[in-house]
Amino acid sequence: MLLDAAKIQYFSPLNGCMQKELDNWFASWFNTPYYHTLYKDRDDTEASQFMQNLTTFLRLEKGSEVLDLACGKGRHAIYLHQIGYKVTGVDLSAKSIAHAKQFEQSGLEFHIHDMCEPYNSQFDAVFNLFTSFGYFTNPEDNLRTIKAIKSDLKPNGYGVIDFMNVNYVIKNMVAQETKVIDNITFNISKRLEDGYIIKDIKFKDDKEYHFTEKVRALTLDDFKRYFKEASVNLVHCLGNYSLSDYDQETSDRLILIFK
């Protein structure tokens, strides 16, 4: 099973959560065309169906304001706007935001923002999708992010974190595999190490490449502890993009809805 977050971290000594050496940001894995090649099976149809299911489940009225937190290049945000929501997409990657800005129009905007800092505006819903969580070096930044989401919610607003189901991922982990996509051979190795799920990706195109994904192996119990510390209430725990109930052994996702 593929991990669905590709976060290569370039940390600087600057203060603040998830600080990166911004002048090296161009080298990060998820900003390369190869990231999009490897994960091309994660298409817009899947994203749109999930957003339709989620907004219906939450009974989110058209015209509601939504923050897409760690939006990447904006595929979820763009679809949310298409179906009638006012959407702000934010991401720390200047390159991703520059790409997303070409889609801006009334009711859809994109900005650079560090997700474990409050955005200082309030929304009917804050969505953190596609395992865009759990890659901080300091585990306290996980809690800071949840507190920031809470501060950005209107009264009775919903926070949503869409994370991998670590139990399922570990149980079904394939240590070594090869994928040939668009004439590129990706050699992929995966392991659990020091509380992280780590994937090494090696391939050759014009030269040899080696990228590493590293995501903390957070379980439902870990999130419950964060929620308790942040004084937020978990109201739904779902297990896939069809929004079936979560099952620790069989669900491929851990989708947490909280207030």
N, C-alpha and C positions, 0 to 999 in steps of 0.2 A: 504493500500500500504506500502510495506517495505521501510524504508530509506535504502540507499545503501552505506552509509559510516558509519563505526563503529570505531569511534575515541575516545578512552579513554585517557584523558590527565593527565600526571603527570608532573606538572610544577615545575621547580627549580628556585632559585633566580639568576641563571646564566644569562649573557647577551645573546641577540640574539633571533631570532624568533623561536617559537615552541620548546623552550628548555624543555627537560623532564628529570626527574630523571632516567637516563639510567639504573641504577641498578634495577629499578622497571619495566623496559620495558617488561619483561617476563610476567607480570601480565595483560598486556593490552588485551582488548577484541579481537581485530582482529588478535592477534597472538595465540589465543586459538583454539583448534579443534572445539569448539562449535560455534564459528563465522562461520566457513566454513560449519558446519552442517546446521545452520539456513539459510544461504544464498546459499545453494547448487543449487537452481534453477538458479542462475546466473552462467551459465556454459561457457565452452570454445567455444561452437558454437555461442552463442550470442556475445562473445568478438571478435571472428574471423570475423563474418559478419560485425560488426561495423567497425573494422579496414580495411576490404576490401572496404567497402562503403566510409569510410573517406579518405583513400589514393587515391581512384579513383576520388572522388569529388575534392580533392586538386590538382589532376594531379601531384602527387608526384612521380618523376621518381625513378625507381629501383636503388639502390645504394645510395639514399639520406640518410643523417644522421638525426636520430630522437632521441630526448630525451624524455623518458617516466618518467614524474615527479610525484613522489609519486607512484611508480610502484607496491608497495606491493610485492607479491611473483612472479610477472613478467609475468602474463598470456598474457597481451597485448603485452609486449615487445617481448616475445618468438614468438608469431604469426607474428608480424611485421618483425622479422628477417627471419622467414620461407618464407615470400613472397618477400624477396629480399632487405630489408633495413638494414643499419648499425645502430644498436640500442644501446643506453646507458640507462639503467634503474637505477633510484636513489630513495632512500627512507630513512627516518630517522631511521626506525626500523632495528637494526642490525640483529634481528632474521629473518625478512623477506628477507633481502639481503643474509644472509647465506643460506637460502633455495634456492633463485634464482640463486646463484652462481653455483649450480650443473649443470645448463643449459648453462653456458658460453662456448663460442667458438669464432672463428674468426668472428668479426662483431657483437658480442653480449656480453655486459659486464654489470656488476651491481656494484654499489657503494653506500655507506652510504652518504647521503647528506641532508641538511636542505633546503627545497624547496623555502624558501623566501630569500635565499642568492644566488647570481649568481653562476652558475657552472663554469664560466670562460672558457667556450668553446662555439663555435657557431654551430648551427644546422639548417637544412632546415625546421624542424618542432619541436615544443615542445608540447607534449600532456599531459594534466592534466585530468585524466579520472575517472569516477565512483564516482563522488562527493568527490574527495580528496582535498577539498577546503572548507573554511568557518568555520573551527573548532578552529581558533585561539582565545585566550582570548583577545588580543589586536587587534581591527579592523584594525589598521594601518598595521598589518602584511599581511592582504589581499592585500593592495596596494603594499607592498614590494614584494610580490610574483609575482604580475603582472609586476612590474618593472624588477624583476629578469628574468622573462620569456623573456621580451623584449630584455634585454642585451644578452641573450643566443641565439637569432635568427640571422641567416645570413641575409644580405639584401634580401628583398622579401620573407623571411621565414614566416611561419604561426605559430601562437600560437593557441591552442585549449583548451578550458575549457569545460568539460562535467559535468554539474551540474544538480541537480534536478530542476524541475519547481515548485517553492514554492507555487504558486497559486493553481496548480493542487493538490499538496500534501495536503495542508491545506483543500481544498474543499472536498477531498476524505478521509480525515483522519478518521480512526477507533480508537476510544479512548481506547478500550480494545479488545484484541483478544488472542486466544490460538492456537498454532500450535504444532502438534505432529509429530516430525521428528526423524527417527532412534530411536524410543522408548523413546525419550526425550520430555517432555511437556514444551514448552516455553510459559510463560505468559507475554504478551507484552502490555504495555500501552504507549500511545503517547499523546503529548500535545504541544501547542505553548506557550512559556514562555519567557518573556524578550528578544524577538527578536530571539529566538532560537527554532528550532524544536527538541524536546527532546523525546527520546524513552527509557523507562526502560524495561529491559529484565531480568526476573527471571525464574529460573528453578532449578531442582534438578537432580543430577547424583550421584556421590559418596558423595556429600555434597550439601548444598544450595549455589546457585550462584546468584549474582545481578550485572548486568552491565548497564551502561548508555551511550547512544549515544547522542551527542549534536552538532548540526550543525546550524550555523547562517542562518536565513531565508532570504537569499539574493535574490533580485528580479532582473529582467533585468535592471531596472532603477539604482539599486545599482551598478551593473557591469558597466553600462555606465558612472557613475560618476568616478569609479576607472579607467576606460580606459582613460577618459579625463585627469585625474590627472597624469596618467602614459604616456600620449602622444602616445597612441596606437589607431589604427583605427579599429572599429568593421566592418567587411566586410560581415559576414553571421551570421544569427541567426536561428538555426534549432531546431526541436522539438522532434525528436526521432532518434533511431539508423538506421532507413531507410533514414534519413536526409530529412524528409519533413519539410516544413516551420513551424516555431514556431507559436503556438497559445497559448495565455496566459491562456485560460480556458481549453483547451483539450489536450495540449501536456504534455507528462509525463517527458520529458527532456528539459533542456535549454542548448543547445550546441552552444558555442560562438567561432567564428573563427575570429581572429584579426591579424593585422600586425603592 
